[in-house]
Amino acid sequence: MARGGPGVTVWLREFVDRSARHSPARLALGVFALVIGIVTVLLSAPWSTTSGHRPDLVDALFTATSASTVTGLVVVPTGSYWSTAGLVVILVAIQIGGLGVMTLASLLGMAVSRRIGLTQRLLVSSETKETRLGEVGSLIRTVVITSVTLEAFIALVLFPRFLVHNESAGEAAWHATFYAVSAFNNAGFVPTTYGLDPFVSDWWVLLPIIVGVFIGSLGFPVILNVTRHLREPRRWSLHSKLTITTSLALVVVGAVLIAALEWTNPETFAPLDFSGTALSSLFAGVMPRSGGFSTVDVGQMRQSTWLVTDALMFVGGGSASTAGGIKVTTLAVMLLAIIAEGRGDRDVEAYGRRIPRAALQVAIAVTMVSATFVLVASLLLLSMTSTYGLDQVLLEVISAFATCGLSTGITPHLPENAKYVLVVLMFIGRTGTMTLAAALALRNRRRVIRLPEERPIIG
């Protein structure tokens, strides 16, 4: 490198910053496509499988996409099909995918904030006190440090329990680390053949995973904002308050509904005692945030439970988080708009703040586009296979789009072309709603002449 010339780090930071401001959609798409391509190549090597044979391209691509988009859907048994080296590749892909989601989403948020007016930026800055996020390098360092710290804490809590579970120190450390990374990044991958089934009533194992999934689903802006003002909830941003309250409400509603629907199901909750049923219900209520873990066979759940799970997965978690879906703030804004309309209020308000109409427009657009993707993908899968009904296909499609990973078990048995559809859907689900929201927020046309207003009849 020539003396006085820009270093690689400086160049990279300037490139990312410039891309985030001028072409945020291409940045997100390009980064994830590159990561998926590299992971696919690595998983295609013979040393990535326990058999020593090269996996089919569709299996390698599907697993790479699922890991990089932190989804968790699988077409081959993760614990038995992939070798230790293959599992390491998957774990690294999960970590990169999770960090990439939070970093890219935060960068897209920066790109949007830089396009709004000076007065609005000053108001946002005075409320959130997050002006230092304007530095890309500082942002990335903060995301990495926060993520790794939380993952390390979860791993330390899990390690003693796995050690007691007749595992060697090395196995216990490996499994604790894998579950910690997979939980915080809402990936849902399990490194063992038996998964979490032996721990269906074990609070020591499942509670840290529940906490990891829930915190990871809140999103980096919420985690940072809350930790800065932990003892002063009044200073939490509107986004943090909406994300936390809506997420908690969905967990409670989901856990109660799933418990009520599965309480007498002999294939799921019926054999469990009260403590085990309570834990399994809480676990099942949190996992649709995009966690994807399961302690009971989802394929044996009742169809009514599948429908509840579909709705919870479609909503997903918080913005700029490792979770998928349309995001809880999207749901919150639309519900608040319904309440305001029902009351006859002119403005949509929450926690002493007025939500701009543009936010509602973006929420409606994201929801409708997402529902369209789910509809089209469901039609494609139903046309490609006649073995499974709409209820199973719909859960698999929403799980892929919302990057959740919950499954009735049909994914490995789908025809190859259907697996490619799910690959595309996972990619769109991870990058599509994020880039769409940023693109719509950045698109702000100013018109000199406004047409006369006329209200059509609604309903």
N, C-alpha and C positions, 0 to 999 in steps of 0.2 A: 504494500500500500504506500502510495506516495506521501511524502511528508506534507502535512497540512490538509490532505484530502479527507473527505468524510469517511468515518468508520462504518463498518457493516451495521452496527447497532443503530447508529444515527440514521443511516439510509433506510433501514427497515422500519424504524419508528416513523420517519417522514412518509414512507410509502403507505404504511397502514393508516396514518392520520389522513393523508390525502385521499386514499381510497374510501375511508369511512365518510369523508365529507362529500366527495363527488360521485362515488359509485358504490354505495353501501350494499346494494343488492348483489352486485357482481362479486364484491369482496366475500360476502357470506357464502354464496354458491360456490365460488372458486375454492375457498379454503376447505369446505366440507368435501367437495368432489376430490380434491387432492389427497386428503387424509384417507378417504374411502378407497381410493385407487392404491395407495401405498399399503394399506392394511390388507387389501385383497391379494396383492402380490405376495406378501409375507405369509398369509394363511394358505396360499396355494402351494407352498413348498412342502415337500414330503416330511420334513422334520416337525411340521406343525400338527401332525396327526399321530395318534397312538399306534396306528397300523403301519406307519411309514410310507403310506401311499398318498399320492396327490389327491386332494378332494375334488369333487366336481366344481366347475367354475361357479355354478349357481349357488352352491353351498358356501363357498369361500366369499363370494360377493354378498350374499345375504347376511352372513355372520359379520362381515366387515361393516356393512351398512348399519346393521342393528347395533353393533358396538359403538361405532363412531357417532351415531345419532342418539346414543344412550337409550335405545328402545328396549331390548331384551327378548324380542321374539327370536326363536331358534328353529332351525330345520334339522339339526342333528343334536344329540345329547351333549351338552357342553362339557360336563365333567368326565365323560368316558371317551368321546370322539377326539377331542383336542388334547395334544400332549402338553406337558408343562410349558414348553416353549410357546406353543399355540395359545395357552391360557395367558401367558405373560403378554403376548401381542394383543390379545383381546383386552386385558386390563389396561395396557397403555393406551389403546384406542378409546376406551371408556373415559380415562382421565383426560386425554386430549380433547375428546368430544365434549365432555362436561365443561372444561375450562374454556373451550372455544365458544360454546353457547353463551356463557355468561359474559365473556370478553366481547364477542361480536355484538351481542345484544346491547351491551353498554356502549360500545362504539357507535352503534346505530342511534342510540338515544342521544349521544353527543352530537351526531350529525344533524339530528332533528333540532336539538336545542340551539345549534349555531345558526339555524335558518329562521328562528323566530325573532321578534323584535327585541330591541335593547331593553325596553321597559319590562317586557315579559320575562326576559332573562334575569333582570335584577330582582324581580319578584320571586322567581323560582329560587335564585341563589340565596335570598334572604330567608326563605322558608326552609330549604333543605340543608343549607350550609355545606353543600357538596361541590364547591367550586374547584377543589383540587383534582376532581375527576377530569378536568380539562386536559391534563397531561396524560398522554397515552401510556408512557412507560410506568408512571405511578399507578395508573389504573390496573394494568396487567399484573404488576407486582402485588398489589393489594388483593386482587382476585386469587392469585396463586397462593399467597400466604394464608388467606382466610380458608380456602378450600383444603389445603394440605393440613392445616392445624385441626380443623374439624374432623377430617378423615382419620388423622392420627389418634385423636381422642376416642373416636368410636372403636378403632382397632384395639386400643389399649383396654377398653372395657370388655370387648369380646374375647380377647386372648385367653384370660384365665378360664372362661367357661369352655372354650374349645379344648383347652388343655385337660380339663376334667373329663371331657367327653372321649377319653381313651385315644387322644391324639398326641403325637410327639410334639416337642417344642417347635420344630420347624414347620410341621403341618399346621399347628395351631396358629402360628404367626402368619403363615401364608393365607389360611382361610380367613382369619380376622382382618387382614389387610384387604383381601379381595372383596369381602362383604362390605367393609367400610367404604371403599372406593365405589363399589357398585351401588350402595345405598345412597350415599350423599349425591352421586351423580344421577340418581333415579334410573339406573340401567337395568336392574332386575336379573343380571346374570348370576348364576351360582356355579362354584368351582367343583362341586361334588355331585356324584350320581344320585344321592338321596335328597339333595336340596335341603329345604328347611322343614321337611315333614317330621323328623324326629323331635323338633323343637316347637311343636304346635302349641304346647302349653307352657313353654319356657320363657318367662318374663325377662330373664337375664339376657337371652339372645335376641328376642324379638323387639323388646322395647328400645334398645339402642338403634336397631335398624329402622324402627318406626320414626324415632327422633331424627335420624340422619336423612331419611326420605323427606320428612316434613320440612326440615330446615332447608334442604337442597331445593325443594319445590317453591320456597318463598322468593328466591331470587337474590342476587348480589346487592342490588340497591336497597332492598329491605333489610338484609342482614347488616349492611354497613350503617344504615340510618338508625336502626334499633340499637346496635352496639354502641354507637356514639352517644345516644340519648337514652340509655337503658333505664335510668331512674327518672326520666322526664318524658313520659308518654305524650304529654301535650305537645312536645316538640317533634314528634314523629310526623313524617310527611303524610299527605293524604293518600299517596300510593301505598305506603306501608300500612296504614290503618285499614284501607280497603282490602289489601291482600291478606292480612292476618285475620281479620274478622270473617271475611268470606271463606277463607281456607278452613278455619276452625268450624264454621257453620256447616260446610260441606262434609267435613270429617264426622261430625256428630250425626248429621242426618244420614249419611251413608252407613255408618256403623250401626245405628239403630234399625234402619230399614233392612240391612243385610242380616242382622241378628234375628229380626222378626220373621224374615222369609226363610232362613236356614235353620232355625232353632230345632225343628223336628225332622230335618233331613238326615236320614240314617247314614248317608254317604259323606256328610260333611260335619255339621256341628252336633248332631244328636249324641254321638258316643262321648263327647267331651263333658267334663264337669263344668260348674258355673264359672270358675276362674278361667278355664281353657276357652269356654265359649265367649266370655267377655274379651279376652285377649285376641282371639281369632276374629271377632267382630271388629274390634278396633284396628287390627292389622288389615283386614279386608276393606275397611273404610278409608284408610290412609293410602293404600297401594294404588288406587286409581288416580291419585295425584300425578302419577307417572312412574311409580316405584316398580311395579311389575312383579314383585315377589308374591309367592302364595304358599300357605301352609296346608291347604286342603286342595283337592282336585277341582279346579274351576270347571272342568268338563262335567262334573257330577252335580254342580249347582243347579238350582231351578231356573227356568227361563225368566221368571220375574226378577231374580237376582241378576241375571245377565243384563236385563234391561236397565236396572239401577246402575250397574257397573258401566254400561255403555254411556249413560248420561254423565256420570262422574268423570270418566276418562275423556269424554269430549270437552269438558270444561278444562281439565288439567290443573296446572299449577300457576305460579306467579310469573310475571314478565321478567325477562333477563335471568331466568332460572334454568336449571337443568330439566325441568318438566316440560311437557308438551301441551297439546290442546289449544283451545282458543284463549286461555288464560282466565284466571278468576276475576281480574279487574274488568275484563270485557263483560263477563256475566254481571258483575256488580254495577257497572255503569248502565247496562240495559235494564236491570231491575229497578235501579234508582229512577231511571227515566219513566218506567211504567208507574211507579209510585207517584212521581211528580205529575204525570198526566192524570192519574186517578184523583189526585187532590186538586187538580186545576192550577197547579203552580206553573209559573212561566219558566222558571229556571230549575235545573237539576242540581241539587245541593247535597252535601254530605260533610259532616264534621266541621261545620262552619265555613265551608268553601263551596264556590260555585264551579261546577264542571262545565267546560265549554261545549257548545253544540258540536264542534268538530270532533271531539273525543267520542261522542255518541255515534256520529257518522262512521268513524273508523271502526268502532266496535260492531256496528251492524254489518259493515262490509266484510270484516274478518270472519264473522259468524256465518254469513251467507256463503262466502267463498269456501270456507272449510266444510260446511254441510254439502256443498256441491261436489267437492272432492270425494267425500265419503260416499255420496250417492253414486257417482260414476264408478268408483272402485268397486263398490258392492255389486253393481250391475255387471261389471266385467268378470268378477269372480264367480257370480252365479251362472254366467253364460259359459264359463270355462269348466265348471264342475257341476254335476247334478247329484253328487253324493251327499252334500251338506245343505241344510236349510238356511233360510235367511237369518235366523237368530244366531247361529254359529258364525256365519260369514260376516254379519254385521259387527259382532264383537271383535273378530280378528281384524277387520278393516279399521275400525275405530282405534283399536289398540295400536295398530301400525301407524296410523295418521297422528295419533296423540302421543306417539313414542312411549307407550306405556309398557307393553310386553306381556300383559295378561293374555292367556290363551285357553281355549277349550281343548287344545291338543290337535287341531286339524292342520296346522301350518306345515309340519313335516310331510303330510300326506297329500298336499295340494299338487296339482300338475305344475310342471316347470314354468310355464308361461304365467301362471297365477302367482308364483313366487316372485317373478320379475315385477309384476304389478305391485306387490307389497314392498319390494325394494324401492321402487319409484315413490310409493306413497310415504314410506319412512323418510326419504330424502325431502320430499315436499313438506311433510309434517314438521320436520325439524327446521327447515330454512324458509318454507313458504310463508307461514303466518307472520314470522318475524320480519322478513323483508317486505311483505305486503303492508304491514302496519307502518313500517318506516317510510315506504314509498308513498303511501297515502298521506302521511303526516307531512312529508316534504313537498307534496304537490299542493300548492296554494296559489291558485290563479286569482289575480286581482282584475276585476272588471269595472270599467268606468260606468257602463250602463247596465242597470239591473232590470230585468223584466218585471212586469206587473205580477203581483202575488194573487194566486187563486188556489183555494184549498179543495182537493178532491174528497169525495166521500170515502171514508175508511171504515171497514167492518160492515 
